[in-house]
Amino acid sequence: MPIPGTDAERWLRRFKPNASSRVRLVCFPHAGGSASFYHPVAMTHAAAADVVVLQYPGRQDRRHEPLVLSVGEYVARIGPVLERERPLPTVYFGHSMGAVLAFETARALADTPAAPRAIVASGRRAPATHRDERVHLRNDEGLLDDMRNLNGTQADLLGDEEIMRMTLPAVRGDYRVIETYQAVPGSTVDCPITALVGDDDPKTTVAEAARWREHSRAAFRLRTFPGGHFYLAEHQAEVNAELAATLSAVSEGSAIR
């Protein structure tokens, strides 16, 4: 059963609203992730931006809602919600599956005032690349093994049986979403893309992240960090500096460097 409220109230979280901001940051969580993952990011940038974090169905306060089954369905539901927001120069920031959702949502909103001015794609290989991954078909222990290998910030919760059982359906559902995703060949966006990646990420090599340049008709930057899939947990200051610089450039209408 969906939680009460409008689509915006269900999908969007503002941990520290800033009604006077001149720029917006929209954060897209990773597979199995929830809005709370981006709470530190929201607190860091709330003084300068309207920070909006997406909350997907099937987790936390939306845990009783049906899971989304494909990237296309995610975009079809997220796009209209963002399009109804007050128009502001916007940056999309997505990690892992969230990077793909940010890219595809940007494509869907390309001809609208809600189109982002920049995308920061973290911890995800470019849509032009492909791996035959089928983790979503494994049993629960196999799925947990993959989560442990990624060394995510939720690793300390894996020993909690109750939390594990609450989390696994959303994780499995999102793994299915991203593992069955196929990009439209040659798909691009007009805005700049910045790709961030850990140099020891088992899900994304540096070369695979570099191929994001094929998906922007504007500028492209690649930055590599020491670490694995969740490198950003260990490099919060540097990632936030990247976001701050991008938000500032978008707000001022200057080039992203």
Secondary structure, 3 states (H helix, E strand, C coil): CCCCCCHHHHHEECCCCCCCCCCEEEEECCCCCCHHHHHHHHHHHCCCCEEEEECCCCCHHHCCCCCCCCHHHHHHHHHHHHHCCCCCCEEEEEECHHHHHHHHHHHHCCCCCCCCCEEEEECCCCCCCCCCCCHHHCCHHHHHHHHHHHCCCCHHHCCCHHHHHHHHHHHHHHHHHHHCCCCCCCCCECCCEEEEEECCCCCCCHHHHHHHHHHECCCEEEEEECCCCCHHHCCHHHHHHHHHHHHHHHHHCCCCC
